[in-house]
Amino acid sequence: MAMGRWGGEWVGDTWRVSLWAPGAREVALVLEGHDHAMTRNPDGNWSAAVPARAGARYKLRVDGALFPDPASRLQDGGVHAPSVAHRADHAWQADWPGRAWAEAVIYELHVGSFTPQGTLAAAADRLDHLAALGFTAIELMPLGQFPGQRGWGYDGVLPFALHPAYGTPDDLRRLVDRAHGLGLMVLLDLVMNHFGPEGAALHRIAPEFFDASRQTPWGAAIDFSRPAVRDYWCECAAHWLGAFRLDGLRLDAVHQITGPGANEFLVEFARRTRAACPGRPVHLVVEDERNLPDLRRQGYDASWNDDFHHAVHCLLTAEDHGYYASFARDPLADLAHALRRGHVEEGQPRPGRDGPRGADCGDLPPTAFVNAIQTHDQIGNRARGERLLSLADPDGVRLAYALLLVAPYIPMVFMGEERGARSPFLFFADYQDDLAQAVREGRQAEFAADAGFAEAPDPLDPATLRRSRLDWDGPDDGWQALTRRALRFRHRKVVPLLKSGRRSAEVERQGSHGLAAAWHFGAGSLHVALSAGAPAPLPAEGEFVLGRPGRDRFALTAWVEPA
């Protein structure tokens, strides 16, 4: 059996553990309190195989200091606790072939705040609701273990291990099984660009994992030029996709995966990740602020498209600070550009920017862009975590939401949007002592220019998480019916067009507040006309209609013409 460089696996009743620590003089596997010497190979990899029982606790002794396994699949408590020799105990029920990417309608959720219980088991009980509305995928915010109980998950330090506050590994398997039985794909947000500030033992176990000449806010940068580092992340991805039968990954902030070997690593990652899951589709999505097409030409399905969000947000709120500055000049024109080409900023000069951003992406299909009008970032990185419904005309938000769902790009909805939620999604964490205070002060500094920052909640207060939890008995006001109706149109009319291949697109202004868009595919053409802020001359009828076209300030009509 092939053995990776990192972590443990069962071979019969033997627990085999491997660790890359090229600078270490002596390494031992400490299983249930007993030391077992590990053997070093010329590449700096240490390994040992010891008979064990399922559930046995272990640590690694590196030059006399004890550490949890940095590739631990399960912890017996927090990030400093022993690791666990875990054996799965779940009989898969769903016979799942996967789904085509063109069918994706993504629902982003944070397990800890999606339900009152904040667990995977409770989330699994809500999936039938999402499937009935027409969603075809859920995207789970990071599940790798981080310090404390509460957090978004982006400061994880044990990326192979499921965060225990959410449940057990078999709870995640049951959620995936339930999702697949309902026709839902399951994607996971994976953070590879840094480790969190507490509990990242790799800095001491294998300082060679990092490049001390390049510093980041989290310490020395990860050195992606090293084969062992590449193996760590490829094995991590293979673990989540294989052990839990996930359908794909969203890679956080790949623009922060930098330095020698970084670009080659990302190409290698896509190839190896798919090779680890033969016979089924694996979907790979990136978050990349650079607006570059390269990764989508080298094995990745799509990238989050912040440009669409920014154009919509500025159009509805008139905000113009920070990264909204370049989208606040003529947001309707930017929205037209996004509908025609995907990204808005493609390397051209833009007022409000210090320099160009992006490159020509016109050759990419619509499915290469994941569009959203709200995400965990765009809500939670505001001082008070306001949703768009708290900032803009509700009719304008309905228009943007309907456009998101019927346009030919891959739509993503943040949890609660489908029911018109107004509860905030705030930044929260669970650090202690000096680190907790540093997080508080850093949050204050981030919003120092915000006149209302004094009202921002304490991210370390447990009540901040409670305020962020969805209220399942709260507002609806027709939002679920709108979701169901728009997604019915999408699945019946838009998805077949996407599968036939796009040929061209054009978008025209209709007066000062209207747009008319047409996307031409092999099987026909999708037409969308809208008014955003004042009545515009729109077709009165269509296969999908929102509001009263030609009469209402915010209205939309959509239809398909077969080829």
C-alpha positions in Angstrom: 0.0 0.0 0.0 1.3 3.4 -0.9 2.1 5.6 2.1 2.0 9.3 2.1 4.5 11.6 3.8 1.9 12.8 6.3 -0.3 11.4 9.0 -1.7 8.0 9.9 -3.6 5.3 8.2 -4.7 1.8 9.0 -3.1 -1.3 7.5 -5.1 -4.1 8.9 -4.8 -3.6 12.7 -1.6 -1.6 12.4 -1.5 2.2 12.7 1.1 3.6 10.3 2.2 7.2 10.9 4.5 9.3 8.8 6.0 12.7 9.4 8.3 15.0 7.4 10.8 16.6 9.8 14.1 16.8 7.9 15.9 18.8 10.6 14.9 16.5 13.5 17.5 14.3 15.2 15.1 11.9 16.8 11.4 11.2 16.3 9.1 8.8 18.1 5.5 7.8 17.9 4.0 8.0 21.4 1.0 5.7 21.3 -1.1 5.4 24.5 1.9 6.6 26.5 4.5 4.3 25.0 7.3 5.5 22.7 8.0 3.7 19.4 11.1 4.9 17.5 10.4 6.2 14.0 12.7 5.5 11.1 14.1 8.3 9.0 14.6 8.0 5.2 17.0 10.2 3.1 14.2 12.7 2.3 13.7 13.6 5.9 10.5 11.5 6.3 10.0 9.6 9.5 7.7 6.6 9.8 6.5 3.9 12.2 3.9 1.1 12.1 2.5 -0.2 15.4 -0.4 -2.5 16.3 -3.2 -0.4 17.8 -6.9 -0.3 18.6 -9.3 2.1 17.0 -9.5 5.2 19.1 -6.0 5.0 20.4 -4.4 8.3 21.4 -1.0 9.3 20.2 1.5 12.2 19.9 4.8 12.6 18.2 8.0 13.3 20.2 10.3 15.4 18.1 13.7 16.0 19.7 12.2 15.6 23.1 9.1 17.8 22.6 5.6 16.4 22.3 3.2 17.5 19.5 -0.1 16.4 18.0 0.2 14.9 14.5 0.2 18.0 12.1 -1.8 15.8 9.7 -4.1 14.5 12.5 -7.4 13.2 11.2 -9.0 13.5 14.6 -8.1 15.1 17.9 -9.0 14.0 21.4 -9.9 17.6 22.3 -8.3 20.9 21.3 -5.4 21.6 18.9 -2.8 20.8 21.6 -4.5 17.5 22.6 -3.4 14.0 21.5 -4.4 12.9 18.1 -6.6 9.8 17.6 -6.2 6.7 15.5 -9.7 7.0 14.0 -11.4 4.3 12.1 -14.6 5.2 10.1 -17.8 3.4 11.1 -20.3 4.5 8.4 -22.0 2.4 5.7 -22.6 4.7 2.7 -26.2 4.6 1.6 -26.4 6.9 -1.5 -25.1 5.6 -4.9 -23.8 8.9 -6.1 -22.4 9.6 -9.6 -21.9 13.3 -9.0 -23.3 16.2 -10.9 -22.1 18.3 -13.9 -20.7 21.7 -12.9 -23.1 23.4 -15.2 -25.9 22.3 -12.9 -24.4 24.0 -9.8 -26.4 26.3 -7.7 -24.3 26.8 -4.6 -25.5 27.5 -1.0 -22.6 28.7 1.2 -23.1 27.9 4.9 -21.2 28.0 8.1 -21.9 24.9 10.2 -21.7 26.6 13.5 -24.3 29.3 12.7 -26.5 27.6 10.1 -28.7 26.1 12.8 -29.3 26.8 16.5 -27.3 23.7 17.5 -24.4 24.6 15.2 -23.6 20.9 14.3 -23.3 18.8 11.2 -26.1 16.6 12.4 -28.5 19.5 12.7 -27.4 20.9 9.3 -28.1 17.5 7.7 -31.7 17.8 8.9 -32.1 21.1 7.0 -30.9 19.8 3.6 -34.2 18.7 2.3 -35.4 22.3 2.5 -32.5 23.5 0.3 -33.0 20.7 -2.3 -36.7 21.4 -2.5 -36.0 25.1 -3.3 -33.7 24.0 -6.2 -30.2 24.2 -4.8 -27.8 21.6 -6.2 -24.7 22.1 -4.0 -23.7 23.2 -0.5 -20.4 24.8 0.2 -19.2 24.3 3.7 -16.9 27.0 5.2 -13.7 25.5 6.5 -14.0 22.4 8.7 -10.3 22.0 9.6 -9.6 22.3 13.4 -8.9 25.7 14.8 -8.3 26.8 18.5 -11.4 27.1 20.7 -15.0 26.4 19.9 -16.1 29.3 17.8 -14.7 30.7 14.6 -15.1 31.1 10.8 -12.5 28.4 10.3 -10.0 30.4 8.3 -7.4 30.3 11.1 -7.2 26.5 11.2 -4.0 24.8 12.3 -4.9 21.1 11.8 -6.4 21.1 8.3 -6.9 17.3 8.0 -8.9 17.1 11.3 -12.6 17.9 11.6 -13.3 20.7 14.1 -14.9 18.8 17.0 -17.4 21.4 18.0 -19.3 20.5 14.7 -19.5 16.8 15.5 -17.7 13.6 14.6 -16.2 12.4 11.3 -19.1 10.0 10.9 -21.5 13.0 11.4 -19.9 14.6 8.3 -20.2 11.3 6.4 -23.9 11.1 7.3 -24.4 14.7 6.1 -22.7 14.0 2.8 -24.7 10.8 2.4 -27.9 12.7 3.1 -27.0 15.5 0.7 -26.2 13.0 -2.1 -29.5 11.3 -1.5 -31.2 14.6 -2.1 -29.1 15.4 -5.3 -26.9 17.9 -3.5 -23.2 18.2 -4.2 -21.0 19.0 -1.2 -18.0 21.3 -1.5 -15.5 22.3 1.2 -13.6 25.5 1.7 -9.9 24.6 2.1 -7.3 27.1 3.4 -3.8 26.4 2.2 -2.3 29.9 2.2 -1.5 30.1 5.9 -1.9 28.5 9.3 -3.7 30.3 12.2 -1.8 32.1 15.0 -2.3 29.5 17.8 -1.4 25.8 17.7 0.5 25.5 14.4 3.1 23.0 15.6 4.6 22.6 12.1 6.6 25.8 12.8 8.6 23.8 15.4 8.3 20.3 14.0 9.5 21.2 10.5 10.6 24.8 10.1 11.7 23.8 6.6 8.0 23.8 5.7 8.3 27.6 5.7 10.4 30.2 4.0 11.8 32.5 6.8 12.9 35.1 4.2 9.3 35.8 3.4 7.1 37.0 6.3 3.3 37.2 6.4 0.8 38.4 9.0 0.9 34.8 10.2 4.7 34.4 10.4 7.0 32.8 7.9 5.4 32.1 4.5 4.7 28.5 3.4 7.4 27.2 1.0 5.5 25.7 -1.9 8.7 24.9 -3.7 9.3 21.9 -1.5 7.8 18.5 -2.6 6.9 17.6 1.0 4.9 20.8 1.4 3.1 20.1 -1.9 2.4 16.5 -0.7 0.9 17.8 2.6 -1.7 19.9 0.8 -2.4 17.3 -1.9 -2.8 14.6 0.7 -5.1 16.9 2.8 -7.3 17.4 -0.2 -7.4 13.7 -1.1 -8.3 12.9 2.5 -11.4 15.2 2.5 -12.5 14.1 -0.9 -11.9 10.4 -0.3 -12.8 9.8 3.3 -15.9 11.9 3.1 -16.8 11.6 -0.6 -16.9 15.3 -1.1 -17.6 16.6 -4.6 -15.1 19.4 -4.7 -13.1 22.2 -3.0 -13.1 25.9 -2.9 -9.5 27.1 -2.3 -9.3 30.2 -0.1 -7.3 33.2 -1.3 -5.0 31.5 -3.8 -3.5 35.0 -4.5 -1.8 34.6 -1.2 -0.2 31.3 -2.3 3.0 32.9 -3.4 6.8 32.5 -3.7 8.9 30.0 -5.6 6.9 27.0 -6.8 3.5 28.5 -6.0 2.1 28.6 -9.5 3.5 25.1 -10.3 2.0 23.8 -7.1 -1.5 25.0 -8.0 -1.4 23.3 -11.4 0.0 20.1 -9.7 -2.7 20.3 -7.0 -5.6 20.2 -9.6 -4.0 17.2 -11.4 -3.3 15.2 -8.3 -6.6 16.0 -6.6 -8.6 14.7 -9.6 -6.3 11.7 -10.0 -7.0 10.8 -6.3 -10.8 10.4 -7.1 -11.0 8.4 -10.3 -14.3 7.7 -11.9 -16.2 10.7 -10.5 -16.3 14.4 -11.1 -14.3 16.6 -8.7 -15.0 20.4 -9.0 -12.3 22.9 -8.1 -13.1 26.6 -7.4 -10.6 29.3 -6.4 -10.9 32.6 -4.7 -8.4 34.8 -6.6 -8.5 38.6 -6.2 -6.2 39.0 -9.2 -8.9 38.3 -11.8 -6.5 36.1 -13.8 -7.8 33.4 -16.1 -4.7 31.1 -15.9 -5.9 28.6 -13.3 -9.2 28.2 -15.1 -7.2 27.3 -18.2 -5.1 24.8 -16.2 -7.6 22.5 -14.5 -9.9 24.6 -12.3 -13.6 24.9 -12.9 -14.3 28.4 -11.7 -13.3 31.4 -9.6 -15.3 33.5 -7.3 -16.2 36.7 -9.1 -16.1 39.6 -6.7 -16.6 42.1 -9.6 -20.2 41.1 -10.1 -20.8 41.5 -6.3 -19.1 44.9 -6.3 -21.1 46.2 -9.2 -24.4 45.1 -7.7 -23.5 46.4 -4.2 -22.5 49.9 -5.5 -25.6 50.0 -7.7 -27.9 49.3 -4.7 -26.1 51.1 -1.9 -24.0 53.9 -3.5 -21.1 52.9 -1.2 -17.8 54.0 -2.6 -15.1 53.3 0.1 -12.2 50.8 -0.2 -12.4 48.3 -3.0 -15.8 49.7 -4.0 -14.2 52.9 -5.3 -13.6 51.7 -8.8 -17.1 50.3 -9.1 -18.9 53.3 -7.7 -18.4 55.5 -10.8 -20.9 53.8 -13.1 -22.1 50.6 -11.4 -24.7 49.9 -14.0 -22.1 50.0 -16.8 -19.9 47.6 -14.7 -22.9 45.3 -14.2 -23.4 45.3 -18.0 -19.7 44.4 -18.4 -19.9 41.6 -15.9 -23.0 40.1 -17.5 -21.2 40.2 -20.9 -17.7 39.0 -20.0 -17.7 37.7 -16.4 -15.1 39.9 -14.8 -15.2 43.7 -15.0 -11.6 44.5 -14.3 -9.5 42.8 -17.0 -6.3 44.8 -16.9 -7.7 48.1 -18.3 -7.2 51.4 -16.5 -9.9 52.1 -14.0 -10.7 55.3 -12.1 -10.5 54.7 -8.4 -7.6 52.1 -8.7 -3.9 52.8 -8.2 -3.0 50.3 -11.0 -4.6 47.7 -13.3 -6.1 44.5 -12.1 -6.9 41.4 -14.0 -6.4 40.1 -17.5 -8.6 39.2 -20.5 -11.0 36.4 -19.6 -13.3 36.7 -22.6 -12.5 33.1 -23.7 -13.8 31.5 -20.5 -17.3 30.0 -20.4 -19.9 31.4 -18.0 -19.5 28.4 -15.8 -15.9 29.7 -15.0 -17.4 32.5 -12.8 -19.1 31.9 -9.4 -21.3 35.0 -8.9 -22.9 36.2 -5.6 -24.5 39.3 -4.2 -23.6 38.2 -0.7 -20.9 36.0 0.8 -19.5 35.3 4.2 -16.7 37.8 3.4 -18.8 40.6 2.0 -21.2 40.5 5.0 -18.9 39.4 7.8 -16.1 41.8 7.0 -18.3 44.8 7.6 -18.0 46.1 11.2 -21.6 45.2 12.1 -22.1 42.3 9.6 -25.1 43.8 7.8 -26.8 41.9 5.1 -27.7 43.6 1.9 -31.4 43.8 2.9 -30.3 46.1 5.8 -28.5 48.4 3.4 -30.6 48.7 0.3 -34.1 49.0 -1.1 -35.6 45.5 -0.7 -37.0 45.6 -4.2 -33.6 46.3 -5.5 -32.2 43.3 -3.6 -34.9 41.1 -5.0 -33.9 42.2 -8.5 -30.3 41.4 -7.9 -31.1 38.1 -6.4 -33.4 37.1 -9.3 -30.7 38.2 -11.8 -28.1 36.1 -9.9 -30.3 33.0 -10.2 -31.3 33.3 -13.9 -28.1 34.6 -15.5 -25.9 31.9 -17.0 -23.0 32.2 -14.5 -22.8 29.8 -11.6 -24.8 31.4 -8.7 -23.9 31.2 -5.1 -26.3 32.2 -2.2 -25.1 32.8 1.3 -27.2 31.0 4.0 -30.4 32.8 4.8 -30.7 34.8 1.5 -33.3 32.4 0.3 -35.6 33.4 3.1 -34.8 37.1 3.2 -32.8 36.9 6.4 -31.8 40.1 8.1 -29.8 38.7 10.9 -26.1 39.8 10.8 -23.2 37.5 10.1 -20.5 38.8 12.3 -16.8 38.0 12.8 -16.3 35.8 15.8 -13.5 33.8 17.4 -12.5 32.0 20.6 -9.0 33.0 21.5 -7.6 33.6 25.0 -5.5 36.1 26.9 -3.0 38.2 24.8 -4.1 36.7 21.5 -7.7 37.5 22.2 -6.8 41.1 23.0 -4.7 41.3 19.8 -7.7 40.1 17.8 -10.0 42.7 19.4 -7.5 45.5 18.7 -6.9 44.3 15.2 -10.6 44.4 14.5 -10.8 47.9 15.8 -7.9 49.1 13.7 -9.4 47.5 10.6 -12.5 49.7 11.0 -11.0 52.8 12.5 -12.4 54.9 9.7 -15.9 53.6 10.2 -17.8 56.3 12.2 -20.1 53.6 13.7 -17.4 51.2 14.8 -18.1 51.9 18.5 -21.2 49.7 18.0 -19.3 46.8 16.5 -19.6 43.7 18.7 -16.7 42.0 20.5 -15.6 39.1 18.3 -14.6 37.1 21.4 -18.0 37.4 23.1 -20.0 34.1 22.7 -23.1 36.3 22.1 -21.5 37.4 18.8 -21.9 33.9 17.4 -25.4 33.6 18.8 -26.4 36.8 17.0 -25.0 35.4 13.7 -27.1 32.2 13.8 -29.9 32.0 11.3 -33.5 32.5 12.6 -35.4 29.7 10.9 -38.7 31.2 12.2 -37.8 34.7 10.9 -38.6 36.6 7.7 -39.7 35.0 4.5 -41.9 37.6 2.7 -42.0 35.6 -0.5 -38.3 35.0 -0.8 -38.5 31.2 -0.8 -41.2 31.3 -3.5 -39.0 33.6 -5.6 -36.0 31.2 -5.1 -38.1 28.2 -6.1 -39.5 30.0 -9.2 -36.2 31.4 -10.4 -34.4 28.1 -10.0 -37.1 26.2 -11.7 -36.6 28.5 -14.7 -32.8 28.0 -14.4 -32.9 24.2 -14.3 -35.4 23.8 -17.1 -34.2 26.5 -19.5 -30.7 27.8 -18.6 -28.8 24.7 -17.7 -29.5 22.9 -21.1 -28.1 26.0 -22.8 -25.0 26.0 -20.7 -24.3 22.4 -21.6 -24.5 23.2 -25.3 -21.7 25.7 -25.2 -21.7 29.6 -25.4 -21.1 31.3 -28.7 -21.4 35.0 -27.9 -23.0 37.6 -25.7 -24.1 41.2 -25.9 -25.5 43.6 -23.3 -27.0 47.0 -24.1 -28.1 49.9 -21.9 -31.9 50.6 -22.0 -32.1 54.3 -21.0 -30.4 55.4 -17.8 -31.6 52.5 -15.6 -32.1 49.5 -17.8 -30.1 46.7 -19.4 -30.9 44.1 -22.0 -28.7 41.0 -22.2 -28.5 38.1 -24.6 -26.3 35.1 -24.4 -26.2 32.8 -27.4 -25.5 29.1 -27.0 -25.5 26.1 -29.3 -29.1 25.2 -28.2 -30.5 28.7 -28.2 -30.4 32.1 -26.6 -31.1 33.4 -23.1 -32.5 36.9 -22.9 -32.7 39.0 -19.7 -34.0 42.6 -19.5 -34.1 44.6 -16.3 -34.7 48.0 -14.8 -32.7 49.0 -11.8 -33.9 52.2 -10.1 -36.4 53.6 -12.5 -38.9 52.2 -15.0 -37.3 51.2 -18.3 -38.7 50.0 -21.6 -38.8 46.2 -21.1 -40.8 43.3 -22.6 -43.9 42.9 -20.5 -43.9 39.1 -20.8 -41.4 36.3 -20.4 -40.9 32.9 -19.0 -39.7 34.4 -15.8 -40.9 37.8 -14.7 -40.2 39.8 -11.5 -42.3 42.9 -10.8 -44.1 44.8 -13.5 -41.7 45.4 -16.4 -41.9 48.9 -17.8 -43.7 50.2 -14.7 -41.7 49.3 -11.6 -38.4 50.8 -10.6 -37.0 47.3 -10.2 -38.2 44.7 -12.6 -36.8 41.8 -14.7 -38.0 39.5 -17.4 -36.2 36.5 -18.8 -36.9 34.1 -21.7 -35.2 31.5 -23.9 -35.3 31.4 -27.7 -34.5 27.9 -29.0 -31.9 27.6 -31.8 
